[in-house]
Structure formats: C-alpha cells, structure tokens
C-alpha cells in the first residue's frame, strides 16, 4: 500500500496535495469535493489587511458620530491610531475599495467556522498583508474560529526608491513575529521570489518564528490598454514551467532552515508533485490546475502519483522527500553556476546541430 502521508504545519496530511488560496474555496461544497478528491489540506481565500482596517475605521466613525457637537465630547473616544499604516511600509495611494471583495472580516470568520466543521482535513486560513499594525489582533479571531493554521500572504511591491532591501526584510520579520506572538496555531509565510539574498532571508524568517515557507507568490502584473490609455488588470493561470524556480529554491533551502517548505505555482501534474517532494517540499499546492481542469483533477494527480511510486518501488512520500535537494553539495552556489553553464552550452550545441542538419539536407 503506497503511503502518501506527509506532515505540514504540525498536522499529518493524508496526501501532499494541498489546494492553495483561490475563489474555489469560497464555497463549502467545493471544500468537500476537494477532500473527496484527495486533498490533504485546503488554504482558504485571503482576508485582506485593508478589509480589516476599513471595518475598524467605519466602526470608529459610527461610534464617534455626534461627539463633536459639544466641545467636551471631543475626548469621549480616542483616535484610532493603532490601525494606521507604518509610514515607510504602508499601502500606497489608490488602494482599491475593499467593500466589494469577498465576505468582509466577520463573514470570513463565519466561513472559517463552517469550513472547519464541514471537512476533516486541515483548514488553513489566509491573511493577505503588507505591514505590522493593530489589525493583527484579527489573527486571534481566526484561530478562535477553528483554523488549523494561518498562511500569512505578504504581498507588497516596494516602489519607494528610499526603501532599502534590509528595511523591507525587517518589516516582514516584524510582521511575522507580531502574528506569532498573537496566536498559538502554526503560521506559514507565503513569499514572492524577489529578494536579493533569499537563503539569508529564509533564515531570518525562521528566527522570526515562521513555521513554514510557501514559495512563491505569483504577482499579477497589470497591462496597458494603449487605445483607452488605461492600466488594466490581467490574470494568467500558471503552467508547469513556473515550477522550476520553486524547485530551485526549495532544493537549496531544504535542510538549512527549520520551517516546513511548500511549493505553490506551477504544480499541475503528478510529475510536478513528485519533483516538489524530491526537492524537499512537504506539500505541493495547486490552484491554476483546478481552475483550468476542475476539482476532479485532484483525483487524476493523486492516481498518477500512486502509479509512479508503485512502478518505481517507492513505499512512501517521506522516502523521496529531499532526495534531490542540495544539502549534500558542499558549495551549492558553485553547483548552480556549473549547471547554468551546462544549460547554456547544451542549448548552443543543440542549436548548431539543428542548423547543420538543415544545411546538409539543402545540399
């Protein structure tokens, strides 16, 4: 019997297949289908920091309505300063209206409760954030609602030329530490790939208390509408080609940091999952594949995973995890550079070979 079990964020999962945050998780029936199709856990769609702040600001305005009618009323309520953005790490001007996005904070908490009751697999809540602040207290409410763990999806694009890389990393770590000090459930940190020293930053997040690192967030790039002179949003689903960057960094980090490692982005097939495990990931997360092929695609991936393992005589997922990681290589940087040169050389040789073959056929 092939053993697909793995551990992630302190939970034992029946398989390494995890559904990452997406609109699919907004429906309880979909969560049940994911469990039936073989998902080991599910990450709910994100609650945004901006939504929490907006709700608190509206509550403040409602409670303070009329307090300025008389001079002495000005001191009835304190100013809500704890929810202001950190000046050098805040939300830029032009933040979209979050009143139209998903359920809002209270609705999100109710969804977490219902999800935790509906399925037996771990339900991981998701907070999409940019900065430390008073909104972090909401993480405790998510824990109380029944989430097995929390994924902190840090989505911040540093456009201020005055912001240094070290300042950004420091704020990320402070955010993780504040969340960890607020709740008792495990915390995963979902990151983008754009850091100058990823290995060092991973170690700093380890020190800050992260229980898992999810590599990598996909930044959706806006496009230009040159006819109407507008910047327009675009959404492109991932392909298996995007997996390579994730494999690269998980293989480097495996065995060098304490947090669990998860791969998200580019996971579409059983082969993709196998590669993720061999690189050193505890779980492989997918969304684009399910949006493209439906939730039932999980069954096909799971069956492909089992078939390959039986054919190659692997008894368990744990047996293969980290088998292709770089921890046994004395100098990973030199190893990666050597591979880089080999890739360039092989492409050049293939190209020349094709050209010569074409010339010979013309002669």
C-alpha positions as CSV (number, residue, x, y, z in Angstrom):
1,X,0.0,0.0,0.0
2,X,1.5,3.3,-1.1
3,X,1.8,5.7,1.8
4,X,1.0,9.3,0.7
5,X,1.0,10.8,4.1
6,X,3.1,13.9,4.9
7,X,3.3,16.4,7.7
8,X,2.8,20.2,7.3
9,X,2.3,22.9,9.9
10,X,2.1,20.4,12.7
11,X,-0.6,18.4,11.0
12,X,-0.5,14.9,9.5
13,X,-2.0,15.1,6.0
14,X,-3.3,12.1,4.1
15,X,-1.5,13.4,0.9
16,X,0.9,16.1,-0.1
17,X,-1.8,17.7,-2.4
18,X,-2.9,21.0,-0.9
19,X,-5.3,23.4,-2.6
20,X,-3.9,26.9,-2.3
21,X,-6.0,30.1,-1.8
22,X,-8.4,30.8,-4.6
23,X,-12.1,31.7,-5.2
24,X,-12.8,27.9,-5.3
25,X,-12.6,27.8,-1.5
26,X,-15.4,30.3,-1.0
27,X,-18.0,27.5,-1.3
28,X,-18.3,24.9,1.4
29,X,-19.4,22.3,-1.2
30,X,-16.2,22.8,-3.1
31,X,-14.2,22.1,0.1
32,X,-16.0,18.8,0.5
33,X,-15.2,17.9,-3.1
34,X,-11.6,18.8,-2.6
35,X,-11.4,16.5,0.4
36,X,-13.1,13.7,-1.5
37,X,-10.8,14.1,-4.5
38,X,-7.7,13.6,-2.3
39,X,-6.6,17.0,-1.0
40,X,-4.6,16.7,2.2
41,X,-5.5,20.3,3.3
42,X,-7.0,23.4,1.9
43,X,-6.0,27.1,2.1
44,X,-9.0,29.4,2.2
45,X,-9.2,32.5,0.0
46,X,-7.5,35.5,1.6
47,X,-8.8,38.1,4.0
48,X,-7.1,41.4,3.2
49,X,-5.5,43.7,5.8
50,X,-7.3,46.6,4.0
51,X,-10.6,45.0,4.7
52,X,-10.0,44.7,8.5
53,X,-8.7,48.3,8.7
54,X,-11.7,49.6,6.7
55,X,-14.1,47.8,9.0
56,X,-12.4,49.2,12.1
57,X,-12.4,52.7,10.7
58,X,-16.2,52.5,9.8
59,X,-16.9,51.3,13.4
60,X,-14.9,54.2,14.8
61,X,-16.8,56.7,12.6
62,X,-20.1,55.2,13.7
63,X,-19.3,55.2,17.4
64,X,-18.0,58.8,17.3
65,X,-20.8,60.3,15.2
66,X,-22.0,63.4,17.0
67,X,-19.2,63.5,19.6
68,X,-18.0,66.8,18.1
69,X,-21.4,68.5,18.7
70,X,-20.2,69.8,22.0
71,X,-16.6,70.8,22.9
72,X,-16.4,68.4,25.8
73,X,-17.4,65.5,23.5
74,X,-14.1,65.5,21.7
75,X,-12.5,63.4,24.4
76,X,-15.2,60.7,24.5
77,X,-13.3,58.4,22.2
78,X,-9.6,58.1,21.5
79,X,-8.2,58.5,18.0
80,X,-7.8,55.1,16.2
81,X,-4.1,55.3,15.6
82,X,-3.2,51.7,16.1
83,X,-4.6,50.9,12.6
84,X,-2.6,53.4,10.7
85,X,-0.1,52.1,8.3
86,X,3.6,52.1,9.1
87,X,4.8,55.2,7.2
88,X,7.6,53.5,5.2
89,X,5.8,50.3,4.6
90,X,2.2,51.2,4.1
91,X,-0.5,50.8,1.5
92,X,0.1,53.2,-1.4
93,X,-2.4,55.8,-2.5
94,X,-5.0,54.5,-4.8
95,X,-5.8,51.3,-2.7
96,X,-8.9,49.7,-4.3
97,X,-12.3,49.7,-2.5
98,X,-12.3,46.5,-0.5
99,X,-16.0,46.7,0.3
100,X,-16.7,44.7,-2.8
101,X,-14.2,41.9,-2.1
102,X,-15.4,38.5,-0.7
103,X,-17.2,38.4,2.7
104,X,-15.5,41.0,4.8
105,X,-13.9,40.2,8.2
106,X,-17.0,38.9,10.1
107,X,-18.2,36.9,7.1
108,X,-14.7,35.5,6.7
109,X,-14.7,34.3,10.3
110,X,-18.0,32.6,9.8
111,X,-16.7,30.9,6.7
112,X,-13.7,29.6,8.6
113,X,-16.1,28.1,11.3
114,X,-18.3,26.5,8.7
115,X,-15.3,25.1,6.7
116,X,-13.7,23.6,9.8
117,X,-16.9,21.8,10.7
118,X,-17.6,20.6,7.1
119,X,-14.3,18.8,6.4
120,X,-11.9,16.6,8.4
121,X,-8.8,17.8,6.6
122,X,-6.9,20.8,8.0
123,X,-8.4,24.2,7.0
124,X,-5.7,26.9,6.7
125,X,-6.9,30.5,6.8
126,X,-5.1,33.2,4.8
127,X,-4.3,36.8,5.7
128,X,-3.0,38.9,2.8
129,X,-1.0,41.7,4.5
130,X,1.6,44.4,3.9
131,X,2.5,45.8,7.3
132,X,2.6,45.4,11.1
133,X,-0.3,47.1,12.9
134,X,-3.3,46.7,15.2
135,X,-5.2,44.7,12.6
136,X,-3.1,41.7,13.7
137,X,-5.5,41.1,16.5
138,X,-7.8,39.6,13.9
139,X,-5.5,36.7,13.6
140,X,-6.6,35.6,17.0
141,X,-10.2,35.7,15.9
142,X,-9.3,33.4,13.0
143,X,-7.7,31.0,15.4
144,X,-10.8,31.0,17.6
145,X,-12.9,30.3,14.6
146,X,-11.3,27.0,14.2
147,X,-8.5,27.3,11.6
148,X,-5.8,24.7,11.9
149,X,-3.1,27.1,10.8
150,X,-2.7,30.6,9.3
151,X,-1.0,31.4,6.0
152,X,0.4,34.9,6.0
153,X,0.4,36.0,2.4
154,X,2.8,39.0,2.3
155,X,2.0,40.9,-0.9
156,X,4.0,44.2,-1.1
157,X,5.6,45.8,-4.1
158,X,8.3,48.3,-2.9
159,X,8.1,51.2,-5.3
160,X,9.6,53.8,-3.0
161,X,13.2,54.5,-4.0
162,X,14.0,55.4,-0.4
163,X,13.1,51.9,0.8
164,X,16.1,49.6,1.2
165,X,16.0,45.8,0.9
166,X,17.1,45.4,4.5
167,X,14.2,47.7,5.7
168,X,11.7,45.6,3.7
169,X,13.0,42.3,5.2
170,X,13.0,43.8,8.7
171,X,9.3,44.8,8.4
172,X,8.4,41.3,7.0
173,X,10.1,39.7,10.0
174,X,8.4,42.1,12.5
175,X,5.1,41.3,10.9
176,X,5.7,37.5,11.3
177,X,6.8,38.0,14.9
178,X,3.8,40.0,15.8
179,X,1.4,37.4,14.4
180,X,3.3,34.6,16.1
181,X,3.0,36.4,19.4
182,X,-0.8,36.8,18.9
183,X,-1.8,33.3,18.1
184,X,-0.9,29.7,19.0
185,X,-1.6,27.9,15.8
186,X,1.2,27.4,13.2
187,X,2.0,30.3,10.8
188,X,3.1,29.8,7.2
189,X,4.7,32.7,5.3
190,X,4.0,33.0,1.6
191,X,6.7,34.9,-0.2
192,X,7.5,36.3,-3.6
193,X,10.8,35.4,-5.3
194,X,12.2,39.0,-5.5
195,X,14.7,39.1,-2.7
196,X,18.4,39.6,-3.2
197,X,19.5,37.0,-0.7
198,X,16.7,34.5,-0.4
199,X,18.6,32.0,1.7
200,X,19.6,34.5,4.3
201,X,16.0,36.0,4.4
202,X,14.6,32.5,4.8
203,X,16.9,32.1,7.9
204,X,15.7,35.4,9.3
205,X,12.0,34.4,8.9
206,X,13.0,31.2,10.7
207,X,14.3,33.2,13.6
208,X,11.1,35.4,13.5
209,X,9.1,32.2,14.2
210,X,7.7,31.1,10.8
211,X,6.6,27.5,10.9
212,X,6.5,27.1,7.1
213,X,7.7,29.0,4.0
214,X,5.5,28.9,0.9
215,X,7.4,29.5,-2.3
216,X,6.4,31.5,-4.3
217,X,3.6,34.0,-4.5
218,X,2.6,35.0,-8.1
219,X,2.5,38.7,-8.7
220,X,-0.2,39.6,-11.2
221,X,1.1,42.2,-13.5
222,X,-1.2,44.9,-14.9
223,X,-1.2,45.5,-18.7
224,X,-1.5,48.7,-20.7
225,X,-4.6,49.5,-22.8
226,X,-3.0,51.8,-25.4
227,X,-6.3,52.6,-27.1
228,X,-8.0,53.9,-24.0
229,X,-4.8,54.9,-22.2
230,X,-5.6,52.8,-19.1
231,X,-3.8,50.4,-16.9
232,X,-5.9,47.2,-16.8
233,X,-5.7,44.1,-14.5
234,X,-4.8,40.8,-16.0
235,X,-4.9,37.2,-14.6
236,X,-2.9,34.5,-16.2
237,X,-3.0,30.9,-14.9
238,X,0.3,29.3,-14.2
239,X,2.0,26.5,-16.2
240,X,4.3,23.7,-15.2
241,X,7.2,25.8,-16.5
242,X,6.9,28.1,-13.5
243,X,7.7,25.2,-11.2
244,X,11.4,25.4,-11.9
245,X,12.1,28.5,-9.9
246,X,10.3,26.9,-6.9
247,X,12.2,23.7,-7.2
248,X,15.5,25.6,-7.3
249,X,14.9,27.4,-4.0
250,X,13.3,24.6,-2.1
251,X,16.2,22.3,-3.1
252,X,18.6,24.9,-1.8
253,X,16.8,25.7,1.5
254,X,16.0,22.1,2.4
255,X,17.9,21.0,5.5
256,X,19.1,24.5,6.2
257,X,16.0,26.1,7.8
258,X,13.6,24.7,10.4
259,X,10.3,25.7,8.8
260,X,8.4,23.3,6.5
261,X,8.8,24.1,2.9
262,X,5.8,24.2,0.5
263,X,5.8,24.8,-3.3
264,X,3.0,26.8,-4.9
265,X,2.8,27.9,-8.5
266,X,3.4,25.6,-11.5
267,X,2.0,22.4,-9.9
268,X,-0.3,20.8,-12.5
269,X,0.6,17.1,-12.8
270,X,1.7,14.1,-10.8
271,X,5.2,14.6,-12.1
272,X,5.2,18.2,-10.8
273,X,4.2,16.9,-7.3
274,X,7.0,14.2,-7.4
275,X,9.6,16.9,-8.3
276,X,8.4,19.1,-5.5
277,X,8.7,16.2,-3.0
278,X,12.2,15.3,-4.2
279,X,13.3,18.9,-3.9
280,X,12.3,18.9,-0.3
281,X,8.8,20.2,-0.1
282,X,6.4,18.8,2.5
283,X,3.4,19.7,0.3
284,X,2.6,20.8,-3.3
285,X,-0.1,23.4,-3.7
286,X,-2.2,23.9,-6.7
287,X,-4.9,26.3,-7.9
288,X,-4.5,27.1,-11.6
289,X,-4.7,23.4,-12.5
290,X,-8.0,23.1,-10.7
291,X,-9.4,26.4,-12.2
292,X,-8.5,25.0,-15.6
293,X,-9.5,21.4,-15.2
294,X,-11.9,21.3,-12.3
295,X,-11.6,20.0,-8.7
296,X,-11.8,16.4,-10.0
297,X,-8.3,16.9,-11.5
298,X,-7.0,16.2,-7.9
299,X,-8.1,12.6,-8.3
300,X,-6.1,12.2,-11.6
301,X,-3.0,13.8,-10.0
302,X,-3.3,11.6,-6.9
303,X,-3.7,8.4,-9.0
304,X,-0.7,9.4,-11.2
305,X,1.3,9.9,-8.0
306,X,0.4,6.5,-6.7
307,X,1.1,4.8,-10.1
308,X,4.5,6.3,-10.4
309,X,5.5,5.4,-6.9
310,X,4.4,1.8,-7.3
311,X,6.2,1.5,-10.6
312,X,9.4,2.9,-9.1
313,X,9.1,1.0,-5.8
314,X,8.6,3.9,-3.5
315,X,6.8,2.9,-0.4
316,X,6.1,6.4,0.9
317,X,6.2,10.1,0.1
318,X,8.6,10.6,3.1
319,X,11.0,8.2,1.4
320,X,11.6,10.6,-1.5
321,X,11.3,14.0,0.2
322,X,14.6,15.9,-0.2
323,X,16.2,13.2,-2.3
324,X,17.2,15.8,-4.9
325,X,18.0,18.7,-2.5
326,X,21.4,20.4,-2.5
327,X,22.2,19.9,1.2
328,X,24.8,17.3,0.4
329,X,26.6,19.6,-2.0
330,X,29.5,21.4,-0.3
331,X,29.1,24.6,-2.3
332,X,25.5,25.0,-3.8
333,X,26.4,28.3,-5.4
334,X,29.2,26.7,-7.4
335,X,27.0,23.7,-8.2
336,X,24.2,26.0,-9.6
337,X,26.7,28.1,-11.6
338,X,28.1,24.9,-13.2
339,X,24.5,23.8,-14.1
340,X,23.9,27.3,-15.5
341,X,26.9,27.0,-17.8
342,X,25.9,23.4,-18.8
343,X,22.4,24.7,-19.8
344,X,23.9,27.4,-22.0
345,X,26.3,25.0,-23.6
346,X,23.7,22.4,-24.3
347,X,21.4,24.9,-25.9
348,X,24.2,26.2,-28.1
349,X,25.2,22.7,-29.2
350,X,21.6,21.7,-30.0
351,X,21.0,24.9,-32.0
352,X,24.2,24.4,-34.0
353,X,23.3,20.8,-34.6
354,X,19.9,21.7,-35.9
355,X,21.4,24.3,-38.2
356,X,24.0,21.9,-39.6
357,X,21.4,19.2,-40.2
358,X,19.3,21.8,-42.1
359,X,22.2,22.9,-44.2
360,X,23.1,19.3,-45.0
361,X,19.6,18.5,-46.2
362,X,19.7,21.5,-48.5
363,X,22.9,20.3,-50.1
